[in-house]
Amino acid sequence: MRVCIFITGGTFDKEYNELNGELFFKDTHIEELLKLGRCRIETTIEKLMLIDSLEMTDAQRSNIVTRCRDCAENKIVIAYSKI
């Protein structure tokens, strides 16, 4: 079994700037989380975007749907706090 993980942003991918107190995106942490969780499932990870849910557009939501439909795997995880 292989699982496709689509990265779109969300809280666990934000980092904290200690100088100004703001949260920002640098990169996804999903590979580290899978490693720490000792995940043994084969995964395909694709970063679609790194944005806050308040900034997501209908076009970006549509892109997520399209990528899910076109995905070779039939097990899909969308890593995001809310859509």
C-alpha positions as CSV (number, residue, x, y, z in Angstrom):
1,M,0.0,0.0,0.0
2,R,1.3,3.4,-0.9
3,V,-0.2,6.7,0.4
4,C,0.0,10.0,-1.3
5,I,0.4,13.0,1.0
6,F,-0.5,16.4,-0.4
7,I,1.0,19.3,1.5
8,T,-1.0,22.6,1.5
9,G,0.1,24.4,4.6
10,G,-1.4,24.5,8.0
11,T,-0.4,25.0,11.6
12,F,2.1,22.2,11.9
13,D,4.2,23.6,9.0
14,K,4.4,27.1,10.4
15,E,7.5,28.3,12.2
16,Y,7.8,30.9,14.9
17,N,9.9,34.0,14.5
18,E,11.2,34.8,18.0
19,L,12.2,38.3,17.0
20,N,8.8,39.6,16.0
21,G,6.5,36.9,17.2
22,E,5.0,36.1,13.8
23,L,4.3,32.7,12.3
24,F,5.6,31.9,8.8
25,F,6.1,29.1,6.3
26,K,9.6,27.9,5.4
27,D,9.1,24.3,4.4
28,T,7.0,21.3,5.3
29,H,7.8,19.2,8.3
30,I,5.9,16.1,7.1
31,E,9.0,14.0,6.4
32,E,10.4,14.6,9.9
33,L,6.9,13.9,11.5
34,L,6.7,10.6,9.6
35,K,10.2,9.6,10.7
36,L,9.6,10.5,14.3
37,G,6.3,8.5,14.2
38,R,8.2,5.6,12.8
39,C,6.0,5.4,9.8
40,R,6.6,2.3,7.7
41,I,4.0,3.0,5.0
42,E,5.4,3.9,1.6
43,T,4.5,7.5,0.8
44,T,4.6,9.9,-2.0
45,I,4.8,13.5,-0.7
46,E,3.9,16.4,-3.0
47,K,4.0,20.0,-1.8
48,L,1.2,21.9,-3.5
49,M,1.4,25.1,-1.6
50,L,2.3,26.4,1.9
51,I,-0.4,28.9,2.8
52,D,-2.6,29.9,5.7
53,S,-6.3,28.7,5.4
54,L,-7.5,32.3,5.5
55,E,-5.5,33.0,2.3
56,M,-6.6,30.0,0.2
57,T,-8.5,30.8,-3.0
58,D,-11.1,28.8,-4.8
59,A,-8.5,28.2,-7.6
60,Q,-6.1,26.6,-5.0
61,R,-8.9,24.5,-3.7
62,S,-9.7,23.4,-7.2
63,N,-6.0,22.5,-7.7
64,I,-6.2,20.2,-4.7
65,V,-9.3,18.5,-6.1
66,T,-7.6,18.1,-9.5
67,R,-4.4,16.6,-7.9
68,C,-6.5,14.1,-5.9
69,R,-8.4,13.0,-9.0
70,D,-5.1,12.6,-11.0
71,C,-3.2,10.9,-8.2
72,A,-2.0,7.3,-9.0
73,E,-2.5,6.2,-5.3
74,N,-6.0,5.6,-4.1
75,K,-5.1,6.5,-0.5
76,I,-4.7,10.2,-0.1
77,V,-3.9,12.5,2.9
78,I,-4.3,16.3,2.6
79,A,-2.0,17.8,5.2
80,Y,-3.7,21.0,6.3
81,S,-5.4,22.4,9.3
82,K,-8.6,23.3,7.5
83,I,-9.8,23.7,3.9
